[in-house]
Amino acid sequence: MSVSSLNGAGAPFVTKIGGRIGALISGITLSPDLDAASIKFIYDAMLEHKVIFFRNQSLTSLQQEELGALFGSLVPHPTVSSASGTKHIFELKARKGRAANTWHADMTFMESFPKASILRCIKPSVYGGSTLWANTATAYSSLPLPLQEFAEKLWAIHTNNEYDHTDLIVERDWEFIQWQANIFAAKVYEAKHPIVHIHPETGEKCLLLGQFVKRLVDFNLPDSRAVLELLQSHVTRPENTLTWHWQAGDIAMWDNRATEHRAIADFDYEERELQRVTLSGGTPVSVSGEHSYQLINGQTNPIWLSDKTGAWTVRDQV
């Protein structure tokens, strides 16, 4: 166990809770009134440990937004409406056992995706419902050298249009399938990103993968799937991950440029509620200095999933 703190008695301190990722910050109460030293302490801890956690916090949705704004400009989800009465809160309120149980980084279908996210647990499930994070910097550094060199040359297309939040759940209800097609993908976004990008603050090389990836550029689909599966397997090796078991009042803050995450949908039909804000980020840069760019930027999806017939129709006919 590794511990570090600010100078002085009663100062907050960081306890490392995973070998490659994760730390718990104690001795600090999160609020919109944090001083500059505390803000820097928290942000630096996030950069070092990739995901940090706080127990026993008491924040409202508005205070969560104000807290997030201390660390940068907030950005709402481009297709899903923010929670009622808020401008930037993304609700994660489970229905029928659903959870985002595929590995991903938030909103990588955008050219400039969020640099960080802050997630607040309002109501944990009675059992199950944990969240996993993985370190994409150590995933890259642990690759064999020939595989590092190969990965640095690759680019991928990320999209919200063909993404399945819950592809590990065998039985899914029609209501959720409609939501995913008609709301989450109502406007289509696609971005081209390098598989390896340079972290703008730490200088680390990080893998940029996850379930938003549609395919590798200049690869046929079978080869693309095989290569992506190989690289992703290094991200999600157990030694490279951390599992967090939620309690009410927990706050998680993670570096979205150096991690992937996913929920575990093992809580049956129990209630589970969390809220997230995301911080605006920059455009990824490849090892060779090339920038990511947007391929499709909010184009209306022409396809609509019909309410009753179970058929796909043209959206402007609805």
Beta strands, then each sheet from edge to edge (+ up, - down):
strand 1: 3-5
strand 2: 13-16
strand 3: 23-26
strand 4: 51-54
strand 5: 90-93
strand 6: 116-123
strand 7: 131-135
strand 8: 155-159
strand 9: 187-194
strand 10: 196-198
strand 11: 205-207
strand 12: 213-216
strand 13: 241-244
strand 14: 251-255
strand 15: 259-263
strand 16: 273-279
strand 17: 293-300
strand 18: 303-305
strand 19: 312-314
sheet 1: 1+ 2- 3+ 4+ 14- 6+ 16- 5+
sheet 2: 13+ 7- 15+
sheet 3: 12+ 8- 9+ 17-
sheet 4: 10+ 11-
sheet 5: 18+ 19-
end
